[in-house]
Amino acid sequence: MRDREIIENTECEIVKEVREVRHKISARFNHDIGQLVAHYQEIQEEMRRSGKYKFADLPSQKPKLPKSADSEVAD
């Protein structure tokens, strides 16, 4: 196979695997979108609390500035 074909086949396998995992997670919640969203929101909150990950604020949310940045703005 050519390099491009190998890459495309690999990408197809990755997409297939991701879809299978998403389907299994959805099945755990009986494919109920409300329960599924709540599950992902819970995971998100756990990740936020861990401090290990950074999240972008939604446009409707006021960005949280570090304390040092707040004091610079006040000066």
N, C-alpha and C positions, 0 to 999 in steps of 0.2 A: 504494500500500500504506500501511497504517497504520504508525505508528512501532513498535508491538509486533511486527508481522509482519516488519518489516525486521530488528529485533533477533533474533528467533527464527531467521530465515533465515541471518543472519550467524553466530549461534552454531552452527547446524547445519553450516555450511561449515567453521568452525574445528574442530569435533569430527571431521568427515570428514577434514580435512587431518591432524590429529594421529594419527588411526587409520592413515592411509596411511603416515605416517612411521614409526610404531611397527611396522607390518607389514614395511616395508622393512628396518628395523634387525633385526628378528627373522629375516628371510630370510637376512641376512648370516651368521647363526649356525645356519642350517638348522633354525630354530624349536626349537633345543635349549635348554630352560629353564636348564639348568646353565651353558651357555656364555653365554647372554644375561645371567644374573644376574652372572656373573663380569665380563662387559663393563661392566655398570653399576657394579659395585663398584670396578672400576679407574678409571672416570671419576670416581666419588665421591672416591677417594683423591687423584687428580690435583687435583681442586677443593679438597680440604682442604689439600693441600701448598701450593697457590698462595697461600693466605691471603686470597684475594679474597672468599670466601664463609664464612658462619657456618653451623654445623650444630648441631642439637639433639642432646644425648646421649640414648640410649635409657634407659628407666627402670631397666634392670638395670645400667647403667654409672654409675660415680661421676662426677659433673660435674667438669670441670677448671676450677678457679678461677684467675683471674689472680693473679700473685705478690703484688700489692698486697692483694688480698682475703685471701690466705692469711696474710699477716703481721698483718692486722687481727684475724683470728679467733684467732691465737695470743696476742694481747695481753690 
